Amino acid sequence: MKRRIYKFLAKAALQLHSLFYKLSSILAIKAEDGLHPKHRLMNYHKFFVENIDPEETILDIGCENGVLSYDLSRKAKRVIGVDLNEKYQAC
């Protein structure tokens, strides 16, 4: 009986975590003018730009609005950005 309750509570907690993670991402992106804060806090773009060779072709899967792809295009030979979200497919 206890095990079933723990499973139920764990599932509910994970669903709440997922909901709050999505909500915090949406709010953080709005606070950062369209970029997820990881880009600023972790020097996300800088890391990738510094670690590619100018002769490389880059595939940015999940490119969203294309900001990282754009930054990479200034150094890489070629950058291809793809995203399944229809909102971003024109980028």
Short mmCIF file of the C-alpha atoms (twelve columns), coordinates in Angstrom:
data_MODEL
# 
_entry.id   MODEL 
# 
loop_
_atom_site.group_PDB 
_atom_site.id 
_atom_site.type_symbol 
_atom_site.label_atom_id 
_atom_site.label_alt_id 
_atom_site.label_comp_id 
_atom_site.label_asym_id 
_atom_site.label_seq_id 
_atom_site.Cartn_x 
_atom_site.Cartn_y 
_atom_site.Cartn_z 
_atom_site.pdbx_PDB_model_num 
ATOM 1  C CA . MET A 1  0.000  0.000  0.000   1 
ATOM 2  C CA . LYS A 2  2.796  2.447  0.923   1 
ATOM 3  C CA . ARG A 3  4.601  1.671  -2.322  1 
ATOM 4  C CA . ARG A 4  1.505  2.568  -4.365  1 
ATOM 5  C CA . ILE A 5  1.175  5.874  -2.520  1 
ATOM 6  C CA . TYR A 6  4.857  6.674  -3.098  1 
ATOM 7  C CA . LYS A 7  4.485  5.894  -6.807  1 
ATOM 8  C CA . PHE A 8  1.418  8.157  -7.013  1 
ATOM 9  C CA . LEU A 9  3.190  10.974 -5.159  1 
ATOM 10 C CA . ALA A 10 6.345  10.586 -7.248  1 
ATOM 11 C CA . LYS A 11 4.334  10.753 -10.470 1 
ATOM 12 C CA . ALA A 12 2.435  13.834 -9.258  1 
ATOM 13 C CA . ALA A 13 5.672  15.525 -8.165  1 
ATOM 14 C CA . LEU A 14 7.311  14.835 -11.545 1 
ATOM 15 C CA . GLN A 15 4.298  16.228 -13.388 1 
ATOM 16 C CA . LEU A 16 4.409  19.378 -11.241 1 
ATOM 17 C CA . HIS A 17 8.149  19.645 -11.792 1 
ATOM 18 C CA . SER A 18 7.628  19.435 -15.554 1 
ATOM 19 C CA . LEU A 19 4.904  22.076 -15.424 1 
ATOM 20 C CA . PHE A 20 6.986  24.468 -13.309 1 
ATOM 21 C CA . TYR A 21 10.087 23.865 -15.447 1 
ATOM 22 C CA . LYS A 22 8.148  24.850 -18.563 1 
ATOM 23 C CA . LEU A 23 6.639  27.869 -16.804 1 
ATOM 24 C CA . SER A 24 10.010 29.018 -15.455 1 
ATOM 25 C CA . SER A 25 11.528 28.690 -18.936 1 
ATOM 26 C CA . ILE A 26 8.751  30.788 -20.480 1 
ATOM 27 C CA . LEU A 27 9.077  33.489 -17.832 1 
ATOM 28 C CA . ALA A 28 12.884 33.477 -17.955 1 
ATOM 29 C CA . ILE A 29 12.872 33.834 -21.740 1 
ATOM 30 C CA . LYS A 30 10.497 36.790 -21.487 1 
ATOM 31 C CA . ALA A 31 12.761 38.364 -18.856 1 
ATOM 32 C CA . GLU A 32 15.808 37.871 -21.127 1 
ATOM 33 C CA . ASP A 33 14.224 39.401 -24.268 1 
ATOM 34 C CA . GLY A 34 13.666 36.113 -26.063 1 
ATOM 35 C CA . LEU A 35 16.702 34.070 -25.053 1 
ATOM 36 C CA . HIS A 36 16.870 31.399 -22.404 1 
ATOM 37 C CA . PRO A 37 19.109 32.644 -19.551 1 
ATOM 38 C CA . LYS A 38 21.454 29.661 -20.041 1 
ATOM 39 C CA . HIS A 39 22.846 31.524 -23.027 1 
ATOM 40 C CA . ARG A 40 23.966 34.436 -20.873 1 
ATOM 41 C CA . LEU A 41 24.738 32.650 -17.615 1 
ATOM 42 C CA . MET A 42 26.756 29.794 -19.087 1 
ATOM 43 C CA . ASN A 43 28.328 31.645 -22.032 1 
ATOM 44 C CA . TYR A 44 26.518 29.057 -24.126 1 
ATOM 45 C CA . HIS A 45 27.133 30.698 -27.498 1 
ATOM 46 C CA . LYS A 46 30.737 31.564 -26.697 1 
ATOM 47 C CA . PHE A 47 31.491 27.924 -25.824 1 
ATOM 48 C CA . PHE A 48 30.224 26.617 -29.161 1 
ATOM 49 C CA . VAL A 49 31.739 29.399 -31.258 1 
ATOM 50 C CA . GLU A 50 35.135 28.928 -29.624 1 
ATOM 51 C CA . ASN A 51 35.067 25.145 -30.106 1 
ATOM 52 C CA . ILE A 52 34.333 24.857 -33.815 1 
ATOM 53 C CA . ASP A 53 36.716 24.900 -36.726 1 
ATOM 54 C CA . PRO A 54 36.116 27.502 -39.461 1 
ATOM 55 C CA . GLU A 55 35.983 24.697 -42.060 1 
ATOM 56 C CA . GLU A 56 33.211 22.754 -40.272 1 
ATOM 57 C CA . THR A 57 29.601 22.391 -41.298 1 
ATOM 58 C CA . ILE A 58 27.322 22.670 -38.252 1 
ATOM 59 C CA . LEU A 59 23.870 21.114 -37.812 1 
ATOM 60 C CA . ASP A 60 21.917 22.950 -35.101 1 
ATOM 61 C CA . ILE A 61 19.045 20.632 -34.163 1 
ATOM 62 C CA . GLY A 62 16.339 22.431 -32.212 1 
ATOM 63 C CA . CYS A 63 17.580 25.838 -33.350 1 
ATOM 64 C CA . GLU A 64 14.387 27.649 -32.281 1 
ATOM 65 C CA . ASN A 65 14.782 31.303 -33.304 1 
ATOM 66 C CA . GLY A 66 18.212 30.726 -34.878 1 
ATOM 67 C CA . VAL A 67 20.257 32.963 -32.587 1 
ATOM 68 C CA . LEU A 68 22.938 30.341 -31.917 1 
ATOM 69 C CA . SER A 69 22.934 29.310 -35.582 1 
ATOM 70 C CA . TYR A 70 23.514 32.934 -36.519 1 
ATOM 71 C CA . ASP A 71 26.431 33.268 -34.108 1 
ATOM 72 C CA . LEU A 72 27.942 30.021 -35.399 1 
ATOM 73 C CA . SER A 73 27.562 31.175 -39.004 1 
ATOM 74 C CA . ARG A 74 30.051 33.959 -38.352 1 
ATOM 75 C CA . LYS A 75 32.771 31.342 -37.833 1 
ATOM 76 C CA . ALA A 76 31.730 28.043 -39.428 1 
ATOM 77 C CA . LYS A 77 31.868 27.294 -43.123 1 
ATOM 78 C CA . ARG A 78 28.161 26.398 -43.173 1 
ATOM 79 C CA . VAL A 79 25.354 26.200 -40.601 1 
ATOM 80 C CA . ILE A 80 22.054 24.377 -41.014 1 
ATOM 81 C CA . GLY A 81 19.378 24.979 -38.387 1 
ATOM 82 C CA . VAL A 82 16.300 22.756 -38.038 1 
ATOM 83 C CA . ASP A 83 13.434 22.788 -35.593 1 
ATOM 84 C CA . LEU A 84 10.234 20.706 -35.435 1 
ATOM 85 C CA . ASN A 85 8.233  23.585 -33.973 1 
ATOM 86 C CA . GLU A 86 6.343  25.228 -36.873 1 
ATOM 87 C CA . LYS A 87 6.821  28.609 -35.193 1 
ATOM 88 C CA . TYR A 88 10.559 28.425 -35.949 1 
ATOM 89 C CA . GLN A 89 10.616 26.674 -39.324 1 
ATOM 90 C CA . ALA A 90 10.895 29.941 -41.248 1 
ATOM 91 C CA . CYS A 91 14.157 30.887 -39.449 1 
# 
